[in-house]
Amino acid sequence: MRIKSRAGNFNMTIEDVAVENGELVMTGKMGVWSAKTMLSVEELREMLGTMKVSAKVVDFAALFAFRYLVGLVEEDRRRRLAPIAPAPAPKPQ
């Protein structure tokens, strides 16, 4: 994710997403600095209320969800079909 502002342009990396005290908390890095972003239910409601969601945004979200779910299914299939490696033979003494 990229953040562009007058203070500069930063890459933002999300390392963890959790719920703390009823807020969505994203922990990661903004540039080289550790960052923690908190989003309350009311802030999310306000953000969604002010967004003008176009058909392109809906298409993007739907395509992302589809590709994400297909990736999960493929990962599960590879894990289930992966050959089980035999245990190493004991070393002769």
C-alpha positions as CSV (number, residue, x, y, z in Angstrom):
1,M,0.0,0.0,0.0
2,R,1.3,3.5,-0.8
3,I,0.6,6.7,1.0
4,K,1.1,10.0,-0.8
5,S,1.1,13.2,1.2
6,R,2.8,16.6,1.5
7,A,5.0,15.1,4.1
8,G,6.3,12.6,1.6
9,N,5.4,9.3,-0.2
10,F,5.6,6.2,1.9
11,N,5.1,2.5,1.4
12,M,2.8,1.1,4.1
13,T,3.2,-2.6,5.0
14,I,0.5,-4.3,7.1
15,E,2.0,-7.1,9.2
16,D,-0.9,-7.9,11.5
17,V,-4.6,-7.1,11.7
18,A,-6.5,-7.6,15.0
19,V,-9.4,-6.3,17.0
20,E,-8.5,-4.5,20.2
21,N,-11.0,-2.7,22.4
22,G,-13.7,-2.9,19.7
23,E,-11.4,-1.3,17.1
24,L,-9.8,-2.8,14.0
25,V,-6.0,-2.4,14.5
26,M,-3.5,-2.7,11.7
27,T,0.1,-3.0,12.8
28,G,3.0,-2.6,10.3
29,K,5.4,0.0,9.0
30,M,5.0,3.3,7.2
31,G,8.2,3.8,5.4
32,V,10.9,2.8,8.0
33,W,8.7,3.7,11.0
34,S,6.5,1.3,13.0
35,A,2.9,2.2,12.7
36,K,-0.4,1.2,14.3
37,T,-3.6,2.3,12.6
38,M,-6.8,2.1,14.7
39,L,-10.3,2.2,13.1
40,S,-13.4,2.3,15.2
41,V,-16.8,1.1,14.0
42,E,-18.0,4.8,13.9
43,E,-15.0,5.8,11.8
44,L,-15.6,3.0,9.4
45,R,-19.2,3.9,9.1
46,E,-18.3,7.5,8.5
47,M,-15.7,6.5,5.9
48,L,-18.1,4.2,4.0
49,G,-20.8,6.9,4.2
50,T,-18.6,9.5,2.5
51,M,-17.2,7.2,-0.2
52,K,-18.6,7.4,-3.6
53,V,-18.5,3.8,-4.6
54,S,-18.4,3.4,-8.4
55,A,-18.9,0.2,-10.4
56,K,-15.2,0.1,-10.9
57,V,-14.6,-0.1,-7.2
58,V,-17.2,-2.9,-6.8
59,D,-15.6,-4.8,-9.7
60,F,-12.1,-4.4,-8.1
61,A,-13.4,-5.7,-4.7
62,A,-15.2,-8.6,-6.3
63,L,-12.3,-9.6,-8.4
64,F,-9.9,-9.4,-5.4
65,A,-12.3,-11.5,-3.3
66,F,-12.5,-14.1,-6.1
67,R,-8.8,-14.3,-6.6
68,Y,-8.1,-14.5,-2.9
69,L,-10.6,-17.4,-2.4
70,V,-9.2,-19.2,-5.4
71,G,-5.7,-18.8,-3.9
72,L,-6.9,-20.3,-0.6
73,V,-8.4,-23.3,-2.4
74,E,-5.3,-23.9,-4.5
75,E,-3.0,-23.6,-1.4
76,D,-5.2,-26.1,0.5
77,R,-5.2,-28.5,-2.5
78,R,-1.4,-28.3,-2.8
79,R,-1.0,-28.9,0.9
80,R,-3.4,-32.0,0.8
81,L,-1.8,-33.5,-2.3
82,A,1.9,-32.8,-1.2
83,P,3.7,-36.1,-0.8
84,I,4.7,-36.9,2.7
85,A,8.5,-37.1,2.9
86,P,9.7,-40.4,4.5
87,A,11.5,-40.1,7.8
88,P,15.3,-40.1,7.4
89,A,17.0,-43.4,7.9
90,P,19.0,-43.8,11.1
91,K,22.7,-43.3,10.7
92,P,24.8,-46.4,11.1
93,Q,27.0,-46.4,14.1
